[in-house]
Amino acid sequence: MNIKNLQKMYNTALELRAPWLKRWDEARRYTIPTSDTEVATLFDGTASDAVDNLSASIYTLLTPPESLWINLVRESDMSPDSENATKILRANLNDSNFYTTVHQCYTDLCIYGTTCMFMAENPIGADSAFSFTAIPMSDIAILPNAVFHTTTMTASEVAEKYPLWTPPESVRKQMESDENIPLRLVQSLIGLDFVAWLDVGGNPENNIVATGTFDTNPYLIFRWNLCSGELYGRSPVLRALPDIKTANKVVELVLKNATIAVSGIWQADDDGVINLQNINLTPGSIIPKAVGSSGLTPLTSGANFDVSQLILSDLRDRIRHTLLADRLGLISDREMTATEVLARNADMMRVLGATYGRLLHEFIRPLCERGLQILSRRGLIEPISLHSDAELKYLAPIAIATNDTVL
């Protein structure tokens, strides 16, 4: 594809992503703040705790940390050895960094509604054929059938990653004085065609770093929920954000009121005897005053935050409900009958049904297809297709609960 057309597509993707950046920033700030300034503005941890529980629940229900959540089922005796392929695929996933990376992606999924996992191929001789990276959504822009991954790398890192790259004249002169100059690299995947270029201005055709074609898409982008006409998903945190922000403000005001209740507001006659700069309101302190003056007297505050606890309790309940903290799992303070367990399972699938189906087809199936393609190209298994040679049987708890395990 022409690099100028790619640049136009990239700019279009950035424009479509721009309205989401503010929403994502707010969702992150009120759930997983990343700087001291943001931590200082977070007063209520209800949403943060609920996000941790939700991501852990999805992790356990969808990709439990053991090797029995996928299986390949033969369709005929003429098909490749699907049992051996299943065993090798599981082993390489278990030996990789998949389970640590996927939990990061589930956390992003619960907060932003969209997440991206990059599935790379390790060099021959590594413990696993796969390597996974959770890519921040601020670095990803998407169009239908197109992904743009923007990152900042030093010139030496770009040269090491793409050894056939010939730097343009402007970059080459800068590299002569400093090989560690930062460069903005855009890696695009249109269909399965890959083009990487430097976003440094000038003629785009001179800035191409690498081109190629993938056999399968390494960018596994999956979403929580999707509205028609939108490219990016909507998350439980985005739905609960108004309540999260309100609860945070209520707690902030309660704390301010508590400060007033503890330290008080005081008034004194300016009679030349009391030095307001030397007053220390501690137990046992003696404050001098002029004879006949009222001295230091408390100022009654009109603040009454008794109603705040009712408001805050209601807000926290709504936040937990929206983030599914009260609806996932089989947690109960008493023993449940088999009928109650089935009812809980049915309610869980009613809540997660649409999300479960989307994750299977946007995440689990592409993950297994790419894994099988990498393993067959390395000669570790016979070529196997999930479209014609075998079916993917899903053995995670959420699939077993619905008796719907074949994808």
C-alpha positions in Angstrom: 0.0 0.0 0.0 1.1 3.5 -0.7 2.8 5.1 2.3 0.9 8.4 1.8 -2.4 6.5 2.0 -1.2 4.7 5.1 -0.4 8.1 6.6 -4.0 9.3 5.9 -5.4 6.1 7.4 -3.2 6.6 10.5 -4.4 10.2 10.9 -8.0 9.1 10.5 -7.5 6.4 13.2 -6.0 9.0 15.6 -8.9 11.3 15.0 -11.4 8.5 15.8 -9.5 7.6 19.0 -9.1 11.2 20.3 -12.5 11.4 22.0 -11.8 8.2 23.9 -8.5 9.4 25.3 -10.1 11.7 27.9 -12.5 9.0 29.0 -9.7 6.5 29.4 -7.6 9.0 31.3 -10.5 9.6 33.8 -11.3 5.9 34.1 -7.6 5.2 34.9 -7.2 8.1 37.3 -10.2 7.0 39.5 -9.2 3.3 39.5 -5.4 2.8 39.0 -3.7 6.2 39.5 -0.1 6.2 38.2 1.4 9.3 39.7 1.7 11.0 43.1 -0.6 13.9 41.9 -3.3 11.5 40.8 -3.0 9.5 44.0 -3.6 12.7 46.0 -6.9 13.2 44.2 -8.2 9.7 44.9 -10.2 9.6 48.1 -12.4 6.5 47.6 -11.0 3.0 46.8 -14.3 1.3 46.1 -13.9 1.3 42.3 -10.2 0.2 42.5 -11.0 -2.7 44.7 -14.0 -3.7 42.5 -11.8 -3.6 39.4 -9.2 -5.9 41.0 -11.9 -8.4 41.9 -13.5 -8.2 38.4 -10.2 -8.7 36.6 -9.3 -11.6 38.9 -12.8 -13.2 38.3 -12.5 -12.9 34.5 -8.9 -14.4 34.8 -10.2 -17.4 36.8 -13.4 -17.9 34.7 -11.9 -17.4 31.2 -8.2 -18.4 31.4 -7.5 -20.2 34.6 -3.8 -20.7 35.4 -3.6 -24.3 34.4 -3.2 -26.2 31.2 -6.7 -27.5 30.8 -8.7 -24.6 29.3 -8.3 -25.6 25.7 -8.5 -28.8 23.7 -8.6 -29.6 20.0 -11.2 -32.2 18.9 -10.7 -34.4 15.9 -13.3 -34.3 13.1 -12.1 -37.3 11.2 -9.4 -40.0 11.4 -7.7 -38.2 8.5 -7.1 -35.1 10.5 -3.7 -34.2 12.0 -2.8 -35.4 15.4 -4.9 -32.9 17.3 -4.2 -34.4 20.7 -0.4 -33.9 20.2 -1.1 -30.3 18.9 -3.1 -29.6 22.0 -0.4 -30.8 24.3 2.3 -28.8 22.6 0.2 -25.6 22.4 -0.6 -25.9 26.1 3.0 -26.5 27.0 4.2 -23.4 25.1 1.5 -21.2 26.7 2.4 -22.5 30.1 6.1 -21.9 29.6 5.6 -18.4 28.3 4.6 -15.1 30.0 1.0 -15.6 28.9 -0.6 -15.8 32.4 1.1 -12.7 33.8 0.4 -10.7 30.6 -3.2 -11.7 30.2 -4.1 -10.5 33.7 -2.7 -7.0 32.8 -5.0 -7.1 29.7 -8.0 -8.1 31.7 -7.4 -5.1 34.0 -7.2 -2.8 31.0 -10.3 -4.5 29.6 -12.3 -3.8 32.8 -11.2 -0.1 32.9 -11.0 0.9 29.2 -13.3 -1.6 27.5 -10.6 -2.4 24.9 -7.2 -4.0 25.3 -4.4 -5.2 23.1 -2.0 -8.2 23.5 0.8 -8.6 21.1 1.8 -12.2 20.5 5.3 -12.5 19.2 7.5 -15.4 18.3 10.5 -16.2 20.4 13.9 -17.1 18.9 14.7 -20.8 18.5 15.9 -22.3 21.8 13.8 -20.2 24.1 11.7 -21.9 26.7 8.5 -21.1 24.8 7.8 -20.3 21.2 5.6 -17.4 22.3 6.2 -14.1 23.9 3.3 -11.8 25.0 3.2 -8.0 25.6 0.3 -6.0 26.9 0.3 -2.8 24.8 -1.2 0.4 26.4 -4.3 1.6 24.5 -2.7 5.1 24.3 -0.3 3.5 21.8 -2.9 1.7 19.7 -5.3 3.2 17.1 -7.6 1.0 15.1 -9.7 1.1 11.9 -11.8 -1.8 10.5 -9.2 -4.4 9.6 -6.3 -2.1 10.4 -4.1 -1.6 13.5 -1.6 1.2 14.1 0.9 0.8 17.0 2.8 3.9 17.8 5.8 3.8 20.1 8.9 5.8 20.9 12.3 4.0 20.5 15.9 5.1 20.3 17.6 5.1 16.9 19.9 2.2 18.1 16.8 0.2 19.2 15.1 0.7 15.8 18.3 -0.4 14.0 18.6 -3.5 16.2 15.0 -4.5 15.7 15.0 -3.8 12.0 18.6 -4.6 10.8 17.8 -4.0 7.1 16.7 -0.4 7.9 18.5 2.4 6.0 18.0 5.6 8.0 16.9 8.7 6.0 19.5 11.4 5.6 18.1 13.7 8.4 18.0 10.8 10.9 21.4 9.5 9.9 23.1 12.9 10.6 21.5 12.9 14.1 22.6 9.4 14.7 26.2 10.3 14.0 26.2 12.5 17.0 23.8 10.5 19.2 22.6 7.0 18.5 20.1 7.2 21.3 18.0 10.0 19.9 14.3 9.2 20.4 12.3 8.3 17.3 8.5 8.0 16.9 7.9 4.7 15.2 4.5 3.7 13.7 3.9 0.0 13.0 0.8 -0.6 10.9 -1.0 -3.8 10.0 -3.5 -3.6 7.2 -5.1 -7.0 7.0 -1.9 -9.0 7.3 0.4 -6.6 5.4 2.9 -4.9 7.7 4.6 -1.5 7.3 6.7 0.3 9.8 7.7 3.9 9.3 9.1 6.9 11.2 6.7 9.7 12.0 9.4 12.4 11.7 8.0 14.6 9.0 9.5 15.0 5.5 8.7 12.6 2.7 7.0 9.6 4.2 8.4 7.3 1.5 12.0 8.0 2.8 10.9 7.1 6.4 9.9 3.4 5.8 11.7 1.2 8.2 10.4 -2.3 7.3 7.7 -4.1 5.3 6.4 -7.6 5.3 3.4 -10.0 5.7 2.2 -11.9 8.6 0.5 -15.3 8.3 -1.7 -14.5 11.3 -2.5 -11.3 13.1 -0.1 -10.8 16.1 -2.3 -8.0 17.6 -5.0 -9.6 19.7 -7.5 -6.8 20.3 -10.6 -7.6 22.3 -13.4 -5.6 23.8 -15.8 -5.8 26.7 -18.9 -4.5 25.0 -19.5 -2.7 21.7 -22.1 -0.2 20.5 -23.0 -0.2 16.8 -20.9 2.1 14.8 -18.1 2.2 17.4 -14.6 0.7 17.1 -13.6 0.9 20.8 -15.4 -1.1 23.5 -17.2 0.2 26.6 -16.2 -1.1 30.0 -18.0 -1.5 33.4 -15.8 1.4 34.7 -16.9 3.7 32.0 -20.5 3.0 32.8 -19.9 3.5 36.5 -17.7 6.6 36.1 -20.3 9.2 37.2 -21.0 7.3 40.4 -17.2 6.8 41.0 -16.5 10.5 40.6 -19.4 11.4 42.8 -18.4 9.0 45.6 -14.8 10.3 45.4 -16.1 13.9 45.8 -18.3 12.9 48.7 -15.5 11.2 50.6 -13.3 14.3 49.9 -15.9 16.5 51.5 -16.4 14.1 54.4 -12.7 14.2 55.1 -12.6 18.0 55.0 -15.6 18.1 57.4 -13.8 15.6 59.7 -10.7 17.9 59.7 -12.9 20.8 60.8 -14.5 18.6 63.5 -11.1 17.5 64.9 -9.2 20.8 64.7 -12.1 23.2 64.8 -12.5 26.8 63.7 -11.6 29.4 66.3 -12.0 33.1 66.8 -10.3 35.6 69.1 -10.5 39.3 70.0 -7.6 41.2 68.4 -6.7 42.8 71.8 -2.9 42.9 71.4 -2.5 40.2 74.0 -3.2 37.0 72.0 -0.6 36.3 69.3 -2.4 34.2 66.8 0.9 33.0 65.3 1.9 31.3 68.6 -1.4 29.5 69.3 -0.9 25.7 69.5 -4.2 23.8 69.9 -2.9 20.8 71.9 -4.0 19.2 75.1 -2.7 21.0 78.2 -1.7 24.2 76.3 -2.4 27.5 78.1 -3.4 30.4 75.9 -3.2 33.9 77.6 -6.0 36.4 77.2 -6.7 40.0 78.3 -8.8 40.4 81.4 -12.4 40.8 80.5 -12.0 39.5 77.0 -13.6 36.4 75.7 -10.2 35.0 74.6 -10.2 32.1 72.1 -13.7 30.7 71.4 -14.8 28.0 69.0 -16.7 29.0 65.9 -19.7 26.7 65.3 -19.6 25.1 61.8 -22.9 24.8 59.9 -21.7 21.7 58.1 -23.8 18.6 58.8 -22.7 15.5 56.9 -24.9 12.9 58.5 -26.7 12.5 55.2 -23.4 11.9 53.4 -23.1 8.3 54.8 -26.5 7.4 53.2 -25.5 8.9 49.9 -22.0 7.3 50.0 -23.4 3.9 50.9 -25.8 4.1 47.9 -23.1 5.2 45.6 -20.7 2.4 46.7 -23.5 -0.2 46.2 -24.1 1.0 42.7 -20.4 1.0 41.8 -20.0 -2.6 43.1 -23.1 -3.7 41.2 -22.0 -2.1 37.9 -18.5 -3.6 38.3 -20.2 -7.0 39.0 -18.6 -7.4 42.5 -21.9 -8.6 43.9 -22.9 -10.9 41.0 -19.8 -12.9 40.0 -18.7 -16.1 41.6 -20.3 -18.4 44.1 -19.4 -16.6 47.2 -21.9 -16.9 50.0 -21.9 -16.7 53.8 -23.8 -20.0 54.0 -23.9 -23.3 52.2 -26.0 -23.4 49.0 -28.1 -26.1 47.6 -27.5 -27.5 44.1 -30.5 -25.5 42.8 -28.9 -22.2 44.2 -25.6 -23.0 42.5 -27.3 -23.6 39.2 -29.2 -20.3 39.7 -26.0 -18.5 40.4 -24.4 -20.0 37.3 -27.4 -18.9 35.2 -27.2 -15.4 36.6 -23.4 -15.2 36.0 -23.9 -16.2 32.3 -26.7 -13.7 31.9 -24.4 -11.0 33.1 -21.3 -12.2 31.2 -22.9 -14.0 28.2 -22.3 -11.3 25.6 -18.8 -10.5 26.9 -17.9 -14.2 27.1 -18.9 -14.7 23.5 -17.0 -11.7 22.3 -13.8 -12.7 24.1 -14.0 -16.2 22.7 -14.1 -14.9 19.1 -11.9 -11.8 19.5 -9.3 -13.3 21.8 -9.2 -17.1 22.5 -9.8 -18.4 19.0 -7.2 -15.9 17.3 -4.8 -16.7 20.1 -5.0 -20.5 19.4 -4.9 -20.0 15.6 -1.7 -17.9 15.8 -0.2 -20.4 18.2 -0.9 -23.3 16.0 0.5 -21.4 13.0 3.8 -20.6 14.7 4.2 -24.2 16.0 3.5 -25.7 12.6 5.9 -23.4 10.8 8.6 -24.5 13.3 7.9 -28.1 12.5 6.7 -28.9 16.1 3.3 -30.0 14.9 1.6 -30.9 11.7 -0.3 -28.0 10.0 -3.8 -27.9 11.6 -6.7 -25.6 10.8 -9.5 -24.8 13.2 -11.7 -24.3 10.1 -11.3 -27.7 8.5 -9.1 -30.1 10.5 -10.3 -29.7 14.1 -12.6 -27.8 16.4 -11.5 -25.8 19.4 -13.0 -27.2 22.6 -13.0 -24.7 25.4 -12.7 -26.1 28.9 -12.6 -23.0 31.1 -15.0 -22.8 34.0 -17.3 -20.3 32.3 -17.7 -22.6 29.3 -18.4 -25.6 31.4 -21.0 -23.7 33.3 -22.9 -23.2 30.1 -22.3 -26.6 28.6 -21.1 -24.7 25.5 -17.5 -25.7 25.0 -17.0 -26.1 21.3 -16.1 -23.0 19.4 
